């Protein structure tokens, strides 16, 4: 029948239709694959071309793919055949992701001369200005170089801008490295001078002896003056401090507690005590005016050693350090000499009064253990012993141009001495005595 396809024709028509459908599907799949292959290729290529960067404090840069950032470690897939690696999070300064995102583990800090602080990322240091992107900000800020005191980078590097003038021949100068001064010194060599008041056994014995002879002094010199006995001790010497680097603290203020510095001190000293008979009833314009009679009572050498602690305070510039110095030392006294009644021996008319030449009853001559002026040998003695010393006071150290320290300490010393023979004039026969001193000492030295 015309218009009706035969079974064979219908079979071929169906096959042709199936082929057309398959072809259309193939074309569609090809288009889709063409669209997918390019992005997949770009992703693969960008993974190879671009990678995350991990900046360490020592300047090392690691490249790879960040896997995980933990509290203590940063896990990443490094470039190359190695599939996994770990780095200590404390050593990481900054992470730059392949999409441009920057994560700063430690921020840079810009300190102005005025004392203000800007935290962020320092991007440029030039002859005219310092550029920094502030923390939590996106826009770069320019600070004139002449207003900048110093820069502290996140990797620990510290730069003082005001220490060095910028030169066009030097390019981008970053000044000099920080001078930490006294905190970083290892040795201090210095000297000291001290003045103190004596208390204890020797002073009591001398005053008792003086009171025995006091009436005869008044008679011998015809005027009933208000005679009193004073004893003053002075000394000096040298010392050496061995000082490891300080335990430092982060400075947050313009003038702040910056560290604790321990040391071991060794000291040699010489001390002497002068006794003086003074008249307290009259005001004199000088010390010499008070002193009617004077003599060297005792003197000795000593060595001592012990720990020292310094509490250090610093300004931002670290041009100097202010510190509180305290020490505790123990040592030995040697080559000691005492001359009993030294001030009385300088009263030249006293022996005549004691001999009865000025009309005295001679009672003192009979009661005393011999006239001091005559029995000098029996009233001299050598001694040795030990000493304990404690001191506390403010000091200042200069750090840059001249490394010098100077300061003042208030100190207390307790010394036990033993005479080789008991002085006759003290009337007690004792060979031991304890000396207490309270005084002040000025010290100065150089630190290296």
C-alpha positions in Angstrom: 0.0 0.0 0.0 1.4 3.4 -1.0 2.6 5.7 2.0 3.0 2.7 4.3 6.6 1.7 4.9 7.5 -1.9 4.5 8.8 -3.8 7.6 12.4 -3.5 6.2 12.1 0.2 5.7 10.6 0.6 9.2 13.6 -1.3 10.6 16.1 0.9 9.0 14.2 4.0 10.0 14.3 3.0 13.7 18.0 2.2 13.5 18.7 5.6 12.0 16.6 7.3 14.7 18.6 5.5 17.4 21.8 6.6 15.8 20.6 10.2 15.7 19.7 10.1 19.4 23.1 8.6 20.3 24.9 11.2 18.3 23.0 14.0 20.0 23.9 12.6 23.4 27.5 12.2 22.4 27.6 15.8 21.2 26.1 17.0 24.5 28.6 15.0 26.6 31.4 16.4 24.5 30.3 19.9 25.2 30.0 19.2 28.9 33.4 17.6 29.0 34.9 20.5 27.2 33.4 22.8 29.8 34.7 20.7 32.7 38.2 19.9 31.5 39.4 23.6 31.4 38.4 24.4 35.0 39.9 21.1 36.2 43.1 21.8 34.4 43.2 25.3 35.8 42.7 24.0 39.3 45.4 21.4 38.9 47.7 24.0 37.3 47.0 26.6 40.0 47.7 24.0 42.7 51.1 23.5 41.2 51.8 27.2 40.4 50.4 28.7 43.7 50.9 27.3 47.2 50.5 28.4 50.8 53.6 30.0 52.3 54.8 29.6 55.9 57.3 32.2 57.1 59.4 31.1 60.1 61.2 33.3 62.6 64.7 32.4 61.3 63.8 33.6 57.8 62.9 30.2 56.3 59.9 30.1 53.9 58.1 26.8 53.6 55.7 26.2 50.6 52.9 23.7 50.4 49.3 23.2 51.3 48.1 24.0 54.8 46.2 21.0 56.2 45.6 22.0 59.8 46.7 24.7 62.3 46.8 23.3 65.8 47.7 24.9 69.1 51.2 23.6 69.0 51.8 22.4 65.4 51.1 23.5 61.9 50.4 20.5 59.5 50.9 21.0 55.8 51.5 19.1 52.5 54.9 20.4 51.3 55.9 20.8 47.7 57.7 17.7 46.3 57.2 13.9 46.9 56.7 14.3 50.7 53.0 14.1 51.4 53.0 15.4 55.1 55.1 17.6 57.3 54.8 19.4 60.7 56.3 22.6 62.0 56.3 24.1 65.5 53.6 26.8 65.7 55.9 28.9 68.0 58.4 29.4 65.2 55.7 30.5 62.7 55.7 34.3 62.1 53.2 34.6 59.2 51.2 32.4 56.9 50.3 33.6 53.3 47.6 31.5 51.7 47.4 30.9 47.9 44.4 33.1 47.6 46.3 36.1 49.1 45.0 35.9 52.6 47.6 36.7 55.2 47.6 35.5 58.8 50.2 37.1 61.1 51.1 35.0 64.1 53.3 37.8 65.5 52.6 41.4 64.7 55.2 44.1 64.0 55.2 47.0 66.4 56.0 50.7 65.6 57.0 52.9 68.5 56.7 56.7 68.0 59.0 59.1 69.8 55.9 60.5 71.5 55.3 57.2 73.2 52.3 55.9 71.1 52.4 52.4 69.6 51.0 51.0 66.3 50.7 47.2 65.9 50.3 45.7 62.5 52.5 44.6 59.5 55.4 46.9 58.5 55.5 46.9 54.7 58.2 49.5 53.9 61.0 51.5 55.6 62.3 54.4 53.5 64.2 57.6 53.9 61.0 59.6 54.4 58.6 57.3 56.2 57.7 53.9 57.6 54.6 52.2 56.1 52.5 49.9 58.2 49.1 48.1 57.8 47.5 48.4 61.3 46.1 45.4 63.1 42.5 44.6 62.0 42.9 47.2 59.2 43.3 47.0 55.4 44.7 50.4 54.5 48.4 51.1 54.7 49.4 54.0 57.0 52.5 56.1 56.5 54.4 57.5 59.6 57.2 60.1 59.0 60.5 58.6 59.8 61.5 61.4 62.1 58.6 60.5 64.4 59.6 56.8 64.7 61.7 55.7 67.7 62.1 52.0 67.0 60.6 49.0 65.2 60.0 45.6 66.6 59.4 43.0 64.0 57.3 39.9 64.6 60.3 37.6 64.1 62.1 39.3 67.1 64.3 41.7 65.2 64.4 45.2 66.8 65.5 48.3 64.9 66.3 51.7 66.3 65.4 54.4 63.7 66.7 57.4 65.8 70.1 55.8 66.3 71.3 56.2 62.7 70.7 58.9 60.2 69.4 57.6 56.9 71.7 58.0 53.9 70.6 57.8 50.3 73.7 55.7 49.5 72.5 53.0 52.0 69.2 52.3 50.4 66.6 51.2 52.9 68.5 51.5 56.2 67.0 49.9 59.3 69.3 51.5 61.9 71.3 49.7 64.5 70.3 46.6 66.4 69.0 47.3 69.9 71.6 47.7 72.7 70.2 46.1 75.8 73.0 47.5 77.9 73.2 46.4 81.6 70.7 43.5 81.1 73.2 41.9 78.6 76.4 42.6 80.5 78.4 39.7 81.9 80.9 41.5 84.1 80.9 44.6 86.3 84.1 46.0 87.8 83.7 48.8 90.4 84.8 50.4 93.6 83.0 51.7 96.7 83.4 54.2 99.6 81.4 53.8 102.8 80.6 55.7 106.0 79.0 54.0 109.0 78.3 54.3 112.7 79.7 51.6 115.0 77.6 49.8 117.6 78.3 47.0 119.9 81.1 45.7 122.3 84.0 47.9 121.2 82.0 51.1 121.4 80.6 50.2 124.8 84.1 49.4 126.2 85.6 52.6 124.7 82.9 54.8 126.3 83.3 53.1 129.6 87.0 53.8 129.5 86.4 57.4 128.4 84.0 58.0 131.4 86.7 56.9 133.8 89.1 59.6 132.5 86.5 62.3 131.7 86.8 64.2 135.0 90.6 64.4 134.6 90.3 65.8 131.1 88.1 68.6 132.5 90.7 69.4 135.2 93.7 69.2 132.9 92.2 71.6 130.4 90.7 73.9 133.1 87.2 74.3 131.4 84.3 72.1 132.4 83.3 71.3 128.8 80.6 68.8 127.9 83.0 66.1 126.6 81.6 63.1 124.7 83.1 60.3 122.7 82.0 59.5 119.1 83.3 56.8 116.8 83.0 56.9 113.1 83.9 54.1 110.7 84.9 54.6 107.0 86.1 52.2 104.4 86.5 51.5 100.7 87.7 48.9 98.2 87.0 47.2 95.0 84.5 44.6 93.8 83.7 42.4 90.8 80.3 41.1 89.7 79.9 38.0 87.4 76.5 38.5 85.8 74.7 36.1 83.4 72.1 37.8 81.1 69.0 39.0 82.8 65.6 37.4 82.9 63.8 39.9 80.6 60.2 40.9 80.5 58.2 42.5 77.7 58.1 46.2 78.0 54.6 47.7 77.8 55.1 51.2 79.1 57.3 54.1 78.4 59.3 53.3 81.6 58.8 49.7 82.7 60.1 46.8 84.8 62.3 45.1 82.2 64.2 42.3 83.9 65.8 40.6 86.9 69.5 40.3 86.8 71.4 38.0 89.3 75.1 38.1 89.9 77.9 36.8 92.1 79.9 39.5 93.8 83.5 39.3 95.2 84.7 42.2 97.3 87.9 43.4 98.9 87.7 46.2 101.5 89.6 48.2 104.0 87.9 49.8 107.0 89.1 52.0 109.9 87.4 53.6 112.9 88.4 56.9 114.4 87.4 57.9 117.9 87.0 61.6 118.7 86.3 63.5 121.9 83.9 66.4 121.2 82.4 69.2 123.1 78.6 69.1 122.7 78.0 72.3 124.6 79.2 74.6 121.8 78.1 74.9 118.2 80.9 74.9 115.6 80.7 75.6 111.9 82.8 72.5 111.0 83.4 69.0 112.2 87.0 69.8 113.1 85.7 72.4 115.5 83.9 69.8 117.5 86.8 67.4 117.7 88.9 68.3 120.7 90.9 65.1 120.5 91.1 62.4 117.8 92.9 59.1 117.2 92.8 56.0 115.0 91.0 53.4 117.1 91.1 50.3 114.9 91.5 49.2 111.3 91.3 46.0 109.3 91.1 44.4 105.8 88.4 42.0 104.7 87.2 40.0 101.8 83.6 38.9 101.2 81.5 37.2 98.5 77.8 36.5 97.9 74.8 36.7 95.7 73.4 39.9 94.2 70.0 40.7 92.7 69.1 43.7 90.5 65.6 44.7 89.7 66.0 46.5 86.4 63.7 49.3 85.0 64.2 50.7 81.5 62.8 53.5 79.3 61.8 52.6 75.7 65.0 54.0 74.3 67.1 51.9 76.7 69.6 54.8 76.9 70.0 54.0 80.6 68.7 51.5 83.2 67.5 52.2 86.7 67.8 49.3 89.0 67.4 48.4 92.7 70.5 46.6 93.9 70.5 44.2 96.9 73.3 41.9 98.1 74.2 39.5 100.9 77.9 38.7 101.5 80.0 36.9 104.0 83.7 36.9 104.4 86.8 37.1 106.6 88.5 39.9 108.5 92.3 39.9 108.6 95.3 42.1 109.6 93.2 44.0 112.2 94.8 46.4 114.6 93.3 48.2 117.6 94.7 51.0 119.8 92.6 51.3 122.9 91.8 54.9 124.0 93.2 56.5 120.8 91.4 59.8 121.3 92.5 60.0 125.0 96.1 59.6 123.9 95.9 62.8 121.9 95.0 64.7 125.1 98.6 65.7 125.9 97.9 67.3 129.2 96.0 64.3 130.6 99.1 62.4 131.7 100.2 65.3 133.8 96.8 65.5 135.5 96.8 61.8 136.2 100.3 62.2 137.7 98.9 64.7 140.1 100.7 67.7 138.7 97.5 69.8 138.3 96.4 69.3 141.9 94.1 66.2 141.4 93.8 63.8 144.2 95.3 61.1 142.1 92.3 58.8 142.6 92.1 58.0 138.9 95.8 57.2 138.7 95.4 54.6 141.5 92.1 53.1 140.3 92.9 52.8 136.6 95.0 49.9 135.2 97.9 52.2 134.5 98.1 55.5 132.6 97.1 55.0 128.9 100.0 57.2 127.7 102.5 54.9 129.5 100.9 51.5 128.9 100.6 51.7 125.1 102.1 48.4 124.4 99.6 46.6 126.7 96.7 48.4 125.1 97.5 47.5 121.5 96.3 44.3 119.9 95.9 42.6 116.6 92.7 40.8 115.6 90.9 38.8 113.0 87.3 37.4 112.5 84.4 37.2 110.1 81.9 39.7 108.6 78.3 39.5 107.3 77.1 42.3 105.1 73.6 43.2 103.6 73.0 46.1 101.3 70.1 47.7 99.4 69.8 50.8 97.2 69.1 52.5 93.9 71.6 52.5 91.0 71.8 53.8 87.4 73.7 52.3 84.4 74.5 54.1 81.2 74.3 51.8 78.2 75.4 53.2 74.9 78.1 55.8 74.9 79.9 54.9 78.2 79.0 51.7 80.1 79.2 53.1 83.6 77.2 52.4 86.8 76.8 54.4 89.9 74.6 54.3 92.9 74.0 54.4 96.7 73.4 51.5 99.1 72.3 51.5 102.7 74.0 48.6 104.4 74.2 46.7 107.7 77.2 44.7 108.7 77.8 42.4 111.6 81.4 41.4 112.4 82.8 39.1 115.1 86.4 39.7 116.0 88.9 37.9 118.2 91.9 39.7 119.8 95.2 37.9 120.1 95.4 39.3 123.6 92.8 41.1 125.7 93.6 44.9 125.9 94.5 45.8 129.5 92.6 49.0 129.7 89.2 47.4 129.1 89.4 45.7 132.5 87.3 42.7 131.4 89.9 40.3 130.1 87.7 39.3 127.1 89.3 38.6 123.7 86.1 38.6 121.7 83.8 41.4 120.5 80.9 41.9 118.1 80.7 45.0 115.9 77.5 46.2 114.4 77.6 48.9 111.6 74.8 50.8 109.9 75.8 53.1 107.1 75.8 54.1 103.5 78.1 53.4 100.6 78.6 55.0 97.2 79.7 52.7 94.4 80.6 53.1 90.8 81.9 50.8 88.1 82.0 49.7 84.4 79.8 46.9 82.9 80.8 44.9 79.9 
